[in-house]
Amino acid sequence: MSLVPVVQRRRGRALTALPLLLSLPLLLLSLLLAAGRATGFSPSGLARLGVDPPVAPAGGRPWFDRPQIRNVTALLGRTAYLSCTVRALGNRTVSWVRHRDIHLLTVGEFTFTNDQRFRALHSPASRLWTLQIKFVQHRDAGMYACQVSSSPPVSYPVYLSVVEPVTDLLGGPELFIDARSTINLTCLVRNSPQPPAFIFWKHNGKVITYDSPRGGVSVVTIQGEVTSSQLLIRAARATDSGLYSCQPAGAAQKSLRVHVLQGEKPAAMQTGGGGALRPAAPLLTLLTLLMLLMLLKLPLHTALGTAAVGGAAPRLD
C-alpha cells in the first residue's frame, strides 16, 4: 500500500483546519470587545463614575434627561427605586454599578449579583431604567451609577440615603388622669421622607375604633415634615385605664400607661403629663388635725407632770 495518498489526506486536513486556528484569536478578541461594549465595565469607565455627559451631545452619543432625582431617600426595610432616563441609547447597554465597592449589579435587564434584593426594571421601548432594592438596609446607603456602554462610558450618579423614622409619645411612660376628664395623647413621627400612610392607636393591644359604643373618641392627624396624631377620649372612666400605643406605618411603636383616678384619694397623684407628684390636700388636712389634737392634750400632760414633781399626790378631805 502506498503512503502517498495517506500523507496527502493528512496534509489536506491540516490545510482545512489552518484558517480556523488563525481565526480563533480574532474570535476571542471580538467576544471580549463585545462584552466590554455590553457592560461598559472598563478601567476608563470606572474612572468616569459620577460624571454625566452634556445634554444632547453631538455625534449621536447617549445622554441623560435632566433634571432627574439625584438623591433618593428610602425607609429602612422598605423598597428603594433608583432611576435614570437615557436618550439616544441605540444598541448600547445600561448597567447599574455600586460605587462603594465598584460592584456591577445589573446589565440591561439581567442581575449580576447574588444579592436577590437587587433587580433591574425596564419596559420595552422605554427610556427609563430603574434599579430596585428590596428590604433596604443601612449598609445600602451611598452612591450608585447608571452607566451606558458608550465609548468612553458615561454614567449618571444617584445617591441613596436610608432613614429610620422616630416615634415619640408625649407624656410617658405613665400618665395620671382624673375621672370624667379628657385623655389627651399626642404621637409625633420624625425623620420620615414622607408622612406615614396611617397611624393606629391601640388600647391594651387592640386597635381603637372611633365608632365604638363607648363614644367620645376622636383623632386629629396633621401630616408634614413632623407628623402628629392626637387621640382624645372624653369623660375618662376606670375602664379607660391601661396601655396605649401609637403605631405609625413604617415606624416603631411607642406606648405609655394611663391611670384613670377615682375620688380624692388617687386624684392627688395626677401629674398632667408624667411630671413629679404634687402634695395632696387631704394629707395637709390630716396633719393639721393631728397638730390640733396634740395642742388640746398638752395641758393634761402638763398637770400630770407638775403633780409628779411635788412628790405627793393630793388628798381628798
Sequence and secondary structure as in RCSB ss.txt:
>XXXX:A:sequence
MSLVPVVQRRRGRALTALPLLLSLPLLLLSLLLAAGRATGFSPSGLARLGVDPPVAPAGGRPWFDRPQIRNVTAL
LGRTAYLSCTVRALGNRTVSWVRHRDIHLLTVGEFTFTNDQRFRALHSPASRLWTLQIKFVQHRDAGMYACQVSS
SPPVSYPVYLSVVEPVTDLLGGPELFIDARSTINLTCLVRNSPQPPAFIFWKHNGKVITYDSPRGGVSVVTIQGE
VTSSQLLIRAARATDSGLYSCQPAGAAQKSLRVHVLQGEKPAAMQTGGGGALRPAAPLLTLLTLLMLLMLLKLPL
HTALGTAAVGGAAPRLD
>XXXX:A:secstr
  SHHHHHHHHHHHHHHHHHHHHHHHHHHHHHHHHHHHH  SHHHHHTTT    SS GGG  EE SS   EEEEE
TTS EEEEEEEES TT  EEEEETTTTEEEEETTEE SS TTEEEE  TT  EEEEEE S  GGG EEEEEEE  
SS EEEEEEEEEE  EEEETT SEEEEETTS EEEEEEEES SS  S EEEEETTEE  TTSTT  EEEEEE SS
SEEEEEEE S  GGG EEEEEEETTS  EEEEEEEE SHHHHTT  SSS      HHHHHHHHHHHHHHHHHHHH
HHHHHHHHHHSS     
